[in-house]
Amino acid sequence: MTALRMQFNPDALLSQLGALEEGIKTEVLRPAAEAAARVYRDDVIQRVPKRTGLLASAIYEAYSPERSEDGKSHTYHVSWNKRKAPHGHLIEFGTSRAPAHPFLRPAYYSAGEQAMAAARQVIAQRGQQVIDGIRS
């Protein structure tokens, strides 16, 4: 009669899971959110009326630390620099004398799938890098 004895030490597994969680929080989530914001920004720039190019050059994407929760959610703003192009709202919403030529809102509604695809791609690439780093 042969006896088989197995032992399982969960410490190594728990350590790797902790490293995976930390790696995802620090190396995956924020770059994925940034990739999505970049897609929105690029779509907005494509939609901006380009009479002078001033408004298009004022479009930005910026990380918002006050609206983000480190390791849980990352928020980026996509808008225009109101100092550089104070007339942006007049173009986006129109006036009593000029029709609206929206560029920000249509980009928000049309670029969602592309933004999610960009985020997923970063998650896949960076996530694999984190996993590979834990294995070695």
C-alpha positions in Angstrom: 0.0 0.0 0.0 1.4 3.4 -1.1 0.4 6.6 0.7 0.3 9.8 -1.1 0.7 12.9 1.0 0.0 16.4 -0.5 0.5 19.7 1.2 -0.6 23.1 -0.1 0.9 26.3 1.1 -1.3 29.2 0.0 1.3 31.9 1.0 3.0 31.9 -2.4 -0.3 32.0 -4.3 -1.6 34.8 -2.0 1.7 36.7 -2.6 1.3 36.4 -6.3 -2.3 37.5 -6.2 -1.3 40.5 -4.2 1.4 41.4 -6.7 -1.1 40.9 -9.6 -3.6 43.3 -7.9 -1.0 45.9 -7.2 0.4 45.6 -10.8 -3.1 46.1 -12.3 -3.8 49.1 -10.1 -0.5 50.8 -10.9 0.4 49.7 -14.4 -2.8 48.8 -16.2 -5.9 50.8 -15.2 -4.6 54.4 -15.6 -2.9 53.7 -19.0 -6.2 52.0 -20.2 -8.2 55.1 -19.2 -5.7 57.4 -20.9 -6.0 55.3 -24.1 -9.8 55.7 -24.1 -9.5 59.5 -23.4 -7.1 59.8 -26.3 -9.6 58.2 -28.6 -12.3 60.7 -27.5 -9.8 63.7 -27.8 -8.8 62.6 -31.3 -12.5 62.3 -32.4 -13.2 65.8 -30.9 -10.3 67.3 -32.9 -11.6 65.7 -36.1 -15.1 67.3 -35.5 -14.0 70.8 -34.6 -14.7 73.4 -37.3 -11.3 74.5 -38.5 -11.7 78.0 -39.7 -8.6 79.2 -37.9 -7.4 76.1 -36.2 -7.3 77.9 -32.8 -10.1 75.8 -31.3 -8.7 72.5 -32.6 -5.3 73.4 -31.0 -7.0 74.1 -27.7 -8.5 70.6 -27.4 -6.9 68.6 -24.5 -7.1 65.5 -22.5 -6.1 65.8 -18.8 -5.9 63.5 -15.9 -8.2 64.5 -13.0 -6.7 63.4 -9.7 -9.6 64.9 -7.7 -12.1 62.8 -9.6 -10.0 59.7 -9.6 -9.6 57.1 -6.9 -6.1 55.6 -7.1 -6.2 52.0 -8.0 -10.0 51.9 -8.5 -11.0 54.5 -11.1 -9.1 57.0 -13.2 -10.9 60.0 -14.7 -9.7 62.1 -17.7 -11.3 65.3 -19.0 -11.5 66.0 -22.7 -12.4 69.6 -23.4 -10.9 72.8 -24.8 -8.7 75.3 -23.1 -11.1 78.2 -22.4 -8.2 80.7 -22.1 -6.8 79.8 -25.5 -10.2 79.4 -27.2 -12.9 81.3 -25.2 -15.3 81.0 -28.1 -15.5 77.2 -27.9 -18.9 77.2 -26.1 -20.3 79.5 -28.8 -19.5 76.9 -31.5 -20.5 73.9 -29.5 -23.9 75.3 -28.4 -24.5 78.1 -30.9 -25.9 81.6 -30.1 -29.1 83.4 -30.9 -27.5 84.5 -34.1 -25.3 81.6 -35.1 -26.2 77.9 -35.2 -24.5 75.3 -33.1 -21.7 73.2 -34.6 -21.3 70.6 -31.9 -18.0 68.8 -31.7 -17.7 67.6 -28.1 -21.0 65.9 -27.6 -21.1 64.0 -30.9 -17.6 62.7 -30.2 -18.7 61.4 -26.8 -21.6 59.5 -28.4 -19.8 58.1 -31.4 -16.4 57.2 -30.1 -17.5 54.9 -27.2 -16.8 51.6 -28.9 -13.4 52.7 -30.2 -12.5 54.1 -26.8 -13.4 50.8 -25.1 -11.4 48.8 -27.7 -8.4 51.0 -27.0 -8.8 50.5 -23.3 -9.2 46.7 -23.7 -6.0 46.6 -25.9 -4.0 48.3 -23.2 -5.4 46.1 -20.5 -4.5 43.0 -22.5 -1.0 44.2 -23.2 -0.2 45.7 -19.9 -2.0 42.9 -18.0 0.2 40.3 -19.7 3.3 42.3 -18.9 2.3 42.3 -15.2 1.6 38.6 -15.3 4.9 37.9 -17.0 6.7 40.0 -14.3 5.1 38.0 -11.5 6.1 34.7 -13.1 9.8 35.6 -13.3 
